[in-house]
Structures are given as structure tokens and as C-alpha cells.
Amino acid sequence: MQEFLAGPAGTFVFIIPMIVLFYFLMIRPQQQQMKRHKAMIEAVKRGDTVTLSNGMIGKVTRVENEEAMVEIAQGVNVRVIKTMIADVRNRTAVAANDAKA
């Protein structure tokens, strides 16, 4: 058995489990995170509060194919690429002060 592990086949005995471990610890979680982010970006709609990748928080005022218009201050709208949206903080399209009276 020691002779088997000392040869070239023994190298594969250690490398193959390392590759499998690397896949499950690094590659697969990254792919799942990318899928979740893509689904979140596709679901962005007018009225959502979003956080941009540079840290700015704003409200989506218009959504196009690959761009969105985000109001970062009253009367200040910026056009951003949708992939630069880091997080959707509030998915309610109705403002809190529009509740039933």
C-alpha cells in the first residue's frame, strides 16, 4: 500500500479530493450567489428601495432592459446599470405614508 501511495497514482489520491473540496467550498456557492443576484436584479421594479454597489441608497423610478433610473435625493435621478444594484432593501412599491387612513 505504501508503494501505491508513493507513485504517480498516489498523487491523484490526494489531488482529486482537494479538487472536489475546492468545488463545494468555493465554486458552487459563488454560482448560487450569482443566480440569486441575477434573479433579484430581474425582479427590480418601480418603487423598490435599492442599495447601489458604491453604497448609495435610492428609490427606483424607472426600469429598462439593462438600466434603471434611481432617485438618490429629491429631484436627483441617476441612471445606473442594473448589475450595479447590490441589494433590494424594500420590495414594497407603495410608500409607508400611503397606508389606509
The first five atom37 places (N, CA, C, CB, O) and aatype in JSON, in Angstrom:
{
  "aatype": [12, 5, 6, 13, 10, 0, 7, 14, 0, 7, 16, 13, 19, 13, 9, 9, 14, 12, 9, 19, 10, 13, 18, 13, 10, 12, 9, 1, 14, 5, 5, 5, 5, 12, 11, 1, 8, 11, 0, 12, 9, 6, 0, 19, 11, 1, 7, 3, 16, 19, 16, 10, 15, 2, 7, 12, 9, 7, 11, 19, 16, 1, 19, 6, 2, 6, 6, 0, 12, 19, 6, 9, 0, 5, 7, 19, 2, 19, 1, 19, 9, 11, 16, 12, 9, 0, 3, 19, 1, 2, 1, 16, 0, 19, 0, 0, 2, 3, 0, 11, 0],
  "atom_mask": [
    [1, 1, 1, 1, 1],
    [1, 1, 1, 1, 1],
    [1, 1, 1, 1, 1],
    [1, 1, 1, 1, 1],
    [1, 1, 1, 1, 1],
    [1, 1, 1, 1, 1],
    [1, 1, 1, 0, 1],
    [1, 1, 1, 1, 1],
    [1, 1, 1, 1, 1],
    [1, 1, 1, 0, 1],
    [1, 1, 1, 1, 1],
    [1, 1, 1, 1, 1],
    [1, 1, 1, 1, 1],
    [1, 1, 1, 1, 1],
    [1, 1, 1, 1, 1],
    [1, 1, 1, 1, 1],
    [1, 1, 1, 1, 1],
    [1, 1, 1, 1, 1],
    [1, 1, 1, 1, 1],
    [1, 1, 1, 1, 1],
    [1, 1, 1, 1, 1],
    [1, 1, 1, 1, 1],
    [1, 1, 1, 1, 1],
    [1, 1, 1, 1, 1],
    [1, 1, 1, 1, 1],
    [1, 1, 1, 1, 1],
    [1, 1, 1, 1, 1],
    [1, 1, 1, 1, 1],
    [1, 1, 1, 1, 1],
    [1, 1, 1, 1, 1],
    [1, 1, 1, 1, 1],
    [1, 1, 1, 1, 1],
    [1, 1, 1, 1, 1],
    [1, 1, 1, 1, 1],
    [1, 1, 1, 1, 1],
    [1, 1, 1, 1, 1],
    [1, 1, 1, 1, 1],
    [1, 1, 1, 1, 1],
    [1, 1, 1, 1, 1],
    [1, 1, 1, 1, 1],
    [1, 1, 1, 1, 1],
    [1, 1, 1, 1, 1],
    [1, 1, 1, 1, 1],
    [1, 1, 1, 1, 1],
    [1, 1, 1, 1, 1],
    [1, 1, 1, 1, 1],
    [1, 1, 1, 0, 1],
    [1, 1, 1, 1, 1],
    [1, 1, 1, 1, 1],
    [1, 1, 1, 1, 1],
    [1, 1, 1, 1, 1],
    [1, 1, 1, 1, 1],
    [1, 1, 1, 1, 1],
    [1, 1, 1, 1, 1],
    [1, 1, 1, 0, 1],
    [1, 1, 1, 1, 1],
    [1, 1, 1, 1, 1],
    [1, 1, 1, 0, 1],
    [1, 1, 1, 1, 1],
    [1, 1, 1, 1, 1],
    [1, 1, 1, 1, 1],
    [1, 1, 1, 1, 1],
    [1, 1, 1, 1, 1],
    [1, 1, 1, 1, 1],
    [1, 1, 1, 1, 1],
    [1, 1, 1, 1, 1],
    [1, 1, 1, 1, 1],
    [1, 1, 1, 1, 1],
    [1, 1, 1, 1, 1],
    [1, 1, 1, 1, 1],
    [1, 1, 1, 1, 1],
    [1, 1, 1, 1, 1],
    [1, 1, 1, 1, 1],
    [1, 1, 1, 1, 1],
    [1, 1, 1, 0, 1],
    [1, 1, 1, 1, 1],
    [1, 1, 1, 1, 1],
    [1, 1, 1, 1, 1],
    [1, 1, 1, 1, 1],
    [1, 1, 1, 1, 1],
    [1, 1, 1, 1, 1],
    [1, 1, 1, 1, 1],
    [1, 1, 1, 1, 1],
    [1, 1, 1, 1, 1],
    [1, 1, 1, 1, 1],
    [1, 1, 1, 1, 1],
    [1, 1, 1, 1, 1],
    [1, 1, 1, 1, 1],
    [1, 1, 1, 1, 1],
    [1, 1, 1, 1, 1],
    [1, 1, 1, 1, 1],
    [1, 1, 1, 1, 1],
    [1, 1, 1, 1, 1],
    [1, 1, 1, 1, 1],
    [1, 1, 1, 1, 1],
    [1, 1, 1, 1, 1],
    [1, 1, 1, 1, 1],
    [1, 1, 1, 1, 1],
    [1, 1, 1, 1, 1],
    [1, 1, 1, 1, 1],
    [1, 1, 1, 1, 1]
  ],
  "atom_positions": [
    [[0.82, -1.2, 0.0], [0.0, 0.0, 0.0], [0.86, 1.25, 0.0], [-0.93, 0.0, 1.2], [0.51, 2.23, -0.66]],
    [[1.96, 1.24, 0.71], [2.84, 2.4, 0.74], [3.47, 2.65, -0.62], [3.93, 2.21, 1.79], [3.71, 3.8, -0.99]],
    [[3.74, 1.59, -1.36], [4.3, 1.76, -2.68], [3.29, 2.4, -3.63], [4.77, 0.41, -3.24], [3.67, 3.2, -4.49]],
    [[2.01, 2.07, -3.47], [0.97, 2.66, -4.31], [0.85, 4.17, -4.07], [-0.38, 1.97, -4.05], [0.74, 4.95, -5.01]],
    [[0.89, 4.58, -2.81], [0.76, 5.99, -2.47], [2.01, 6.79, -2.81], [0.44, 6.14, -1.01], [1.95, 8.01, -2.92]],
    [[3.14, 6.13, -2.98], [4.37, 6.84, -3.29], [4.49, 7.15, -4.78], [5.57, 6.02, -2.84], [5.24, 8.05, -5.15]],
    [[3.78, 6.43, -5.62], [3.88, 6.61, -7.07], [2.97, 7.72, -7.57], [0.0, 0.0, 0.0], [2.37, 8.45, -6.78]],
    [[2.89, 7.85, -8.9], [2.04, 8.89, -9.5], [0.57, 8.7, -9.18], [2.23, 8.9, -11.01], [-0.17, 9.68, -9.09]],
    [[0.12, 7.46, -9.01], [-1.28, 7.23, -8.66], [-1.59, 7.77, -7.27], [-1.62, 5.73, -8.73], [-2.71, 8.19, -7.01]],
    [[-0.61, 7.76, -6.4], [-0.8, 8.3, -5.06], [-1.04, 9.79, -5.07], [0.0, 0.0, 0.0], [-1.74, 10.32, -4.2]],
    [[-0.48, 10.48, -6.05], [-0.69, 11.92, -6.18], [-2.17, 12.2, -6.46], [0.19, 12.51, -7.3], [-2.76, 13.13, -5.9]],
    [[-2.75, 11.38, -7.33], [-4.16, 11.58, -7.65], [-5.07, 11.26, -6.47], [-4.56, 10.72, -8.83], [-6.15, 11.83, -6.36]],
    [[-4.64, 10.38, -5.61], [-5.43, 10.04, -4.43], [-5.6, 11.28, -3.55], [-4.77, 8.9, -3.63], [-6.62, 11.41, -2.87]],
    [[-4.63, 12.17, -3.55], [-4.71, 13.39, -2.74], [-5.26, 14.59, -3.52], [-3.34, 13.72, -2.18], [-5.9, 15.46, -2.94]],
    [[-5.0, 14.63, -4.81], [-5.42, 15.79, -5.61], [-6.93, 15.76, -5.89], [-4.65, 15.84, -6.92], [-7.58, 16.8, -5.81]],
    [[-7.48, 14.62, -6.22], [-8.9, 14.52, -6.56], [-9.79, 14.98, -5.4], [-9.25, 13.07, -6.95], [-10.69, 15.78, -5.64]],
    [[-9.58, 14.52, -4.17], [-10.42, 15.04, -3.07], [-10.24, 16.55, -2.85], [-10.09, 14.29, -1.78], [-11.18, 17.23, -2.44]],
    [[-9.07, 17.07, -3.12], [-8.84, 18.51, -2.97], [-9.64, 19.29, -4.01], [-7.33, 18.85, -3.1], [-10.2, 20.34, -3.7]],
    [[-9.71, 18.77, -5.23], [-10.49, 19.43, -6.28], [-11.97, 19.4, -5.93], [-10.24, 18.76, -7.65], [-12.67, 20.4, -6.11]],
    [[-12.45, 18.27, -5.45], [-13.86, 18.15, -5.05], [-14.17, 19.1, -3.9], [-14.19, 16.69, -4.65], [-15.2, 19.77, -3.91]],
    [[-13.3, 19.16, -2.94], [-13.48, 20.07, -1.8], [-13.47, 21.52, -2.26], [-12.38, 19.84, -0.76], [-14.29, 22.32, -1.8]],
    [[-12.57, 21.87, -3.14], [-12.49, 23.23, -3.68], [-13.79, 23.59, -4.39], [-11.29, 23.37, -4.64], [-14.29, 24.71, -4.26]],
    [[-14.34, 22.64, -5.16], [-15.59, 22.89, -5.87], [-16.73, 23.19, -4.9], [-15.96, 21.69, -6.75], [-17.45, 24.17, -5.07]],
    [[-16.88, 22.36, -3.88], [-18.01, 22.54, -2.96], [-17.83, 23.72, -2.01], [-18.21, 21.29, -2.15], [-18.82, 24.26, -1.52]],
    [[-16.61, 24.13, -1.74], [-16.39, 25.25, -0.83], [-16.26, 26.6, -1.53], [-15.16, 25.01, -0.01], [-16.53, 27.63, -0.93]],
    [[-15.85, 26.6, -2.8], [-15.59, 27.87, -3.48], [-16.47, 28.1, -4.71], [-14.15, 27.94, -3.88], [-17.16, 29.12, -4.8]],
    [[-16.45, 27.19, -5.64], [-17.1, 27.42, -6.93], [-18.62, 27.34, -6.83], [-16.6, 26.41, -7.95], [-19.31, 28.25, -7.31]],
    [[-19.15, 26.3, -6.24], [-20.6, 26.11, -6.17], [-21.31, 27.23, -5.41], [-20.91, 24.78, -5.52], [-22.32, 27.74, -5.9]],
    [[-20.83, 27.65, -4.23], [-21.5, 28.76, -3.55], [-21.48, 30.06, -4.36], [-20.86, 29.0, -2.2], [-22.44, 30.83, -4.32]],
    [[-20.39, 30.3, -5.09], [-20.31, 31.51, -5.91], [-21.33, 31.45, -7.04], [-18.89, 31.67, -6.48], [-21.95, 32.47, -7.35]],
    [[-21.51, 30.29, -7.66], [-22.51, 30.15, -8.72], [-23.91, 30.37, -8.19], [-22.4, 28.78, -9.36], [-24.73, 31.01, -8.85]],
    [[-24.2, 29.85, -7.01], [-25.52, 30.04, -6.41], [-25.76, 31.51, -6.07], [-25.67, 29.17, -5.15], [-26.87, 32.02, -6.26]],
    [[-24.74, 32.19, -5.57], [-24.88, 33.6, -5.25], [-25.12, 34.41, -6.52], [-23.62, 34.11, -4.52], [-25.93, 35.34, -6.51]],
    [[-24.45, 34.08, -7.6], [-24.66, 34.77, -8.86], [-26.08, 34.56, -9.38], [-23.65, 34.3, -9.91], [-26.68, 35.5, -9.91]],
    [[-26.63, 33.36, -9.23], [-28.0, 33.1, -9.65], [-29.0, 33.91, -8.84], [-28.32, 31.6, -9.53], [-29.95, 34.46, -9.39]],
    [[-28.78, 33.98, -7.5], [-29.68, 34.76, -6.64], [-29.62, 36.24, -7.01], [-29.31, 34.56, -5.15], [-30.66, 36.91, -7.04]],
    [[-28.43, 36.76, -7.27], [-28.27, 38.18, -7.63], [-28.96, 38.47, -8.96], [-26.77, 38.56, -7.7], [-29.63, 39.49, -9.1]],
    [[-28.8, 37.58, -9.92], [-29.42, 37.77, -11.23], [-30.95, 37.78, -11.09], [-28.98, 36.67, -12.21], [-31.62, 38.61, -11.71]],
    [[-31.49, 36.86, -10.29], [-32.94, 36.82, -10.08], [-33.42, 38.09, -9.38], [-33.33, 35.58, -9.25], [-34.49, 38.61, -9.7]],
    [[-32.64, 38.59, -8.43], [-33.01, 39.82, -7.72], [-33.01, 41.0, -8.68], [-32.03, 40.08, -6.54], [-33.91, 41.84, -8.63]],
    [[-32.02, 41.09, -9.55], [-31.92, 42.19, -10.5], [-33.09, 42.14, -11.48], [-30.58, 42.14, -11.26], [-33.66, 43.18, -11.81]],
    [[-33.44, 40.96, -11.94], [-34.55, 40.84, -12.89], [-35.89, 41.18, -12.26], [-34.6, 39.43, -13.45], [-36.82, 41.56, -12.96]],
    [[-36.0, 41.06, -10.93], [-37.26, 41.33, -10.24], [-37.39, 42.78, -9.77], [-37.4, 40.41, -9.06], [-38.41, 43.14, -9.18]],
    [[-36.38, 43.62, -10.01], [-36.45, 45.02, -9.57], [-37.57, 45.72, -10.33], [-35.09, 45.75, -9.81], [-37.71, 45.58, -11.54]],
    [[-38.37, 46.48, -9.57], [-39.48, 47.2, -10.19], [-39.54, 48.62, -9.63], [-40.82, 46.47, -9.95], [-38.86, 48.96, -8.66]],
    [[-40.35, 49.42, -10.26], [-40.51, 50.82, -9.85], [-41.01, 50.88, -8.41], [-41.48, 51.56, -10.8], [-41.95, 50.17, -8.04]],
    [[-40.38, 51.71, -7.6], [-40.79, 51.88, -6.21], [-39.91, 51.12, -5.22], [0.0, 0.0, 0.0], [-39.99, 51.37, -4.02]],
    [[-39.07, 50.21, -5.7], [-38.18, 49.46, -4.8], [-37.07, 50.37, -4.28], [-37.57, 48.24, -5.54], [-36.57, 51.23, -5.0]],
    [[-36.69, 50.17, -3.04], [-35.54, 50.86, -2.46], [-34.34, 49.95, -2.64], [-35.77, 51.22, -0.95], [-34.35, 48.79, -2.23]],
    [[-33.29, 50.49, -3.27], [-32.12, 49.68, -3.6], [-30.86, 50.3, -3.02], [-31.99, 49.53, -5.13], [-30.78, 51.5, -2.77]],
    [[-29.87, 49.44, -2.82], [-28.53, 49.87, -2.45], [-27.64, 49.62, -3.66], [-28.0, 49.12, -1.17], [-27.6, 48.52, -4.19]],
    [[-26.92, 50.65, -4.08], [-26.03, 50.51, -5.22], [-24.67, 50.0, -4.75], [-25.87, 51.85, -5.96], [-24.38, 50.02, -3.56]],
    [[-23.87, 49.54, -5.67], [-22.59, 48.95, -5.32], [-21.63, 49.97, -4.7], [-21.95, 48.34, -6.55], [-20.69, 49.58, -4.01]],
    [[-21.85, 51.26, -4.93], [-20.99, 52.27, -4.32], [-21.5, 52.74, -2.96], [-20.86, 53.46, -5.25], [-20.92, 53.63, -2.35]],
    [[-22.6, 52.13, -2.49], [-23.11, 52.44, -1.15], [-24.29, 53.4, -1.12], [0.0, 0.0, 0.0], [-24.9, 53.59, -0.07]],
    [[-24.63, 54.0, -2.25], [-25.76, 54.92, -2.27], [-27.07, 54.15, -2.19], [-25.73, 55.79, -3.54], [-27.2, 53.05, -2.72]],
    [[-28.03, 54.75, -1.51], [-29.36, 54.16, -1.37], [-30.34, 55.06, -2.1], [-29.76, 53.97, 0.14], [-30.29, 56.28, -1.96]],
    [[-31.22, 54.46, -2.87], [-32.18, 55.26, -3.62], [-33.43, 54.47, -3.93], [0.0, 0.0, 0.0], [-33.54, 53.29, -3.6]],
    [[-34.36, 55.15, -4.57], [-35.64, 54.54, -4.92], [-35.72, 54.45, -6.44], [-36.84, 55.37, -4.35], [-35.44, 55.42, -7.15]],
    [[-36.09, 53.29, -6.94], [-36.17, 53.07, -8.38], [-37.38, 53.81, -8.92], [-36.24, 51.55, -8.72], [-38.5, 53.63, -8.44]],
    [[-37.15, 54.65, -9.93], [-38.24, 55.4, -10.54], [-38.6, 54.89, -11.92], [-37.89, 56.87, -10.61], [-39.71, 55.1, -12.4]],
    [[-37.63, 54.22, -12.58], [-37.9, 53.67, -13.91], [-36.97, 52.49, -14.14], [-37.7, 54.76, -15.02], [-35.81, 52.51, -13.73]],
    [[-37.48, 51.45, -14.79], [-36.68, 50.26, -15.08], [-36.73, 50.01, -16.59], [-37.21, 49.01, -14.29], [-37.8, 50.0, -17.2]],
    [[-35.55, 49.82, -17.16], [-35.44, 49.48, -18.58], [-34.78, 48.12, -18.68], [-34.64, 50.57, -19.38], [-34.62, 47.43, -17.68]],
    [[-34.38, 47.72, -19.88], [-33.78, 46.4, -20.08], [-32.52, 46.21, -19.24], [-33.45, 46.19, -21.54], [-32.45, 45.27, -18.45]],
    [[-31.54, 47.07, -19.41], [-30.27, 46.91, -18.7], [-29.96, 48.07, -17.78], [-29.16, 46.75, -19.68], [-28.92, 48.07, -17.11]],
    [[-30.82, 49.06, -17.72], [-30.59, 50.24, -16.88], [-31.8, 50.51, -16.0], [-30.27, 51.46, -17.75], [-32.91, 50.05, -16.27]],
    [[-31.55, 51.27, -14.95], [-32.63, 51.7, -14.06], [-32.37, 53.15, -13.68], [-32.73, 50.79, -12.79], [-31.22, 53.58, -13.58]],
    [[-33.43, 53.89, -13.47], [-33.32, 55.27, -13.01], [-33.58, 55.23, -11.51], [-34.33, 56.23, -13.77], [-34.63, 54.77, -11.07]],
    [[-32.62, 55.73, -10.72], [-32.72, 55.68, -9.27], [-32.69, 57.1, -8.73], [-31.57, 54.83, -8.66], [-31.8, 57.89, -9.07]],
    [[-33.67, 57.42, -7.89], [-33.72, 58.74, -7.25], [-32.95, 58.64, -5.93], [-35.21, 59.21, -7.01], [-33.38, 57.95, -5.01]],
    [[-31.79, 59.33, -5.87], [-30.95, 59.25, -4.68], [-31.22, 60.41, -3.71], [-29.48, 59.25, -5.07], [-30.85, 60.34, -2.54]],
    [[-31.86, 61.46, -4.19], [-32.31, 62.58, -3.36], [-33.52, 63.17, -4.08], [-31.16, 63.66, -3.13], [-33.76, 62.86, -5.25]],
    [[-34.25, 64.01, -3.4], [-35.45, 64.56, -4.02], [-35.06, 65.38, -5.25], [-36.24, 65.44, -3.01], [-34.34, 66.37, -5.16]],
    [[-35.55, 64.94, -6.39], [-35.26, 65.61, -7.65], [-33.92, 65.24, -8.28], [0.0, 0.0, 0.0], [-33.57, 65.77, -9.34]],
    [[-33.16, 64.34, -7.66], [-31.87, 63.92, -8.2], [-31.98, 62.47, -8.65], [-30.73, 64.1, -7.16], [-32.0, 61.55, -7.83]],
    [[-32.04, 62.28, -9.96], [-32.14, 60.94, -10.52], [-30.84, 60.58, -11.22], [-33.34, 60.84, -11.51], [-30.25, 61.41, -11.92]],
    [[-30.4, 59.36, -11.02], [-29.2, 58.87, -11.71], [-29.57, 57.61, -12.48], [-28.03, 58.59, -10.7], [-30.41, 56.81, -12.04]],
    [[-28.94, 57.46, -13.61], [-29.15, 56.27, -14.43], [-28.04, 55.29, -14.1], [-29.19, 56.6, -15.96], [-26.87, 55.63, -14.22]],
    [[-28.4, 54.08, -13.7], [-27.41, 53.08, -13.31], [-27.63, 51.8, -14.11], [-27.47, 52.79, -11.79], [-28.74, 51.5, -14.54]],
    [[-26.55, 51.07, -14.29], [-26.65, 49.76, -14.91], [-27.21, 48.82, -13.84], [-25.25, 49.26, -15.46], [-26.76, 48.85, -12.69]],
    [[-28.19, 48.0, -14.2], [-28.89, 47.17, -13.21], [-27.96, 46.21, -12.47], [-29.98, 46.38, -13.89], [-28.23, 45.87, -11.32]],
    [[-26.89, 45.78, -13.1], [-25.99, 44.85, -12.41], [-25.23, 45.54, -11.28], [-25.0, 44.24, -13.4], [-24.63, 44.85, -10.45]],
    [[-25.23, 46.87, -11.23], [-24.56, 47.6, -10.15], [-25.45, 47.74, -8.92], [-24.12, 48.97, -10.64], [-25.04, 48.35, -7.93]],
    [[-26.65, 47.21, -8.97], [-27.53, 47.19, -7.8], [-27.06, 46.05, -6.91], [-29.06, 47.03, -8.2], [-27.09, 44.89, -7.32]],
    [[-26.64, 46.38, -5.71], [-26.09, 45.38, -4.79], [-27.17, 44.68, -3.99], [-25.09, 46.03, -3.85], [-27.05, 43.49, -3.69]],
    [[-28.25, 45.4, -3.64], [-29.27, 44.82, -2.79], [-30.58, 45.55, -2.99], [-28.84, 44.86, -1.32], [-30.59, 46.76, -3.25]],
    [[-31.68, 44.84, -2.86], [-33.01, 45.44, -2.85], [-33.45, 45.43, -1.4], [-34.03, 44.67, -3.79], [-33.72, 44.38, -0.83]],
    [[-33.54, 46.61, -0.81], [-33.81, 46.72, 0.62], [-35.3, 46.64, 0.94], [-33.26, 48.01, 1.15], [-35.69, 46.07, 1.96]],
    [[-36.12, 47.22, 0.08], [-37.54, 47.29, 0.37], [-38.3, 46.97, -0.91], [-37.94, 48.69, 0.92], [-38.23, 47.73, -1.88]],
    [[-39.01, 45.88, -0.91], [-39.7, 45.46, -2.12], [-41.13, 45.97, -2.19], [-39.7, 43.95, -2.22], [-41.86, 45.6, -3.11]],
    [[-41.56, 46.8, -1.27], [-42.92, 47.33, -1.34], [-42.91, 48.55, -2.23], [-43.46, 47.67, 0.08], [-42.16, 49.5, -2.0]],
    [[-43.74, 48.53, -3.24], [-43.8, 49.62, -4.19], [-44.72, 50.74, -3.7], [-44.27, 49.12, -5.53], [-44.82, 51.78, -4.36]],
    [[-45.38, 50.55, -2.57], [-46.27, 51.57, -2.01], [-45.55, 52.22, -0.84], [-47.64, 50.94, -1.57], [-45.0, 51.54, 0.02]],
    [[-45.57, 53.55, -0.8], [-44.91, 54.26, 0.27], [-45.62, 54.01, 1.6], [-44.86, 55.76, -0.04], [-46.82, 53.72, 1.61]],
    [[-44.9, 54.13, 2.71], [-45.45, 53.85, 4.03], [-46.55, 54.86, 4.4], [-44.33, 53.88, 5.08], [-47.47, 54.5, 5.13]],
    [[-46.47, 56.09, 3.91], [-47.46, 57.1, 4.27], [-48.72, 57.0, 3.41], [-46.85, 58.5, 4.14], [-49.64, 57.81, 3.57]],
    [[-48.78, 56.03, 2.5], [-49.98, 55.82, 1.68], [-50.89, 54.76, 2.26], [-49.59, 55.43, 0.27], [-51.79, 54.28, 1.58]],
    [[-50.68, 54.38, 3.51], [-51.5, 53.34, 4.15], [-52.91, 53.86, 4.37], [-50.86, 52.9, 5.5], [-53.18, 55.05, 4.24]],
    [[-53.82, 52.93, 4.7], [-55.21, 53.3, 4.95], [-55.3, 54.31, 6.09], [-56.05, 52.05, 5.26], [-54.58, 54.21, 7.09]],
    [[-56.19, 55.26, 5.94], [-56.36, 56.29, 6.98], [-57.45, 55.91, 7.95], [-56.68, 57.64, 6.36], [-57.73, 56.66, 8.88]]
  ]
}
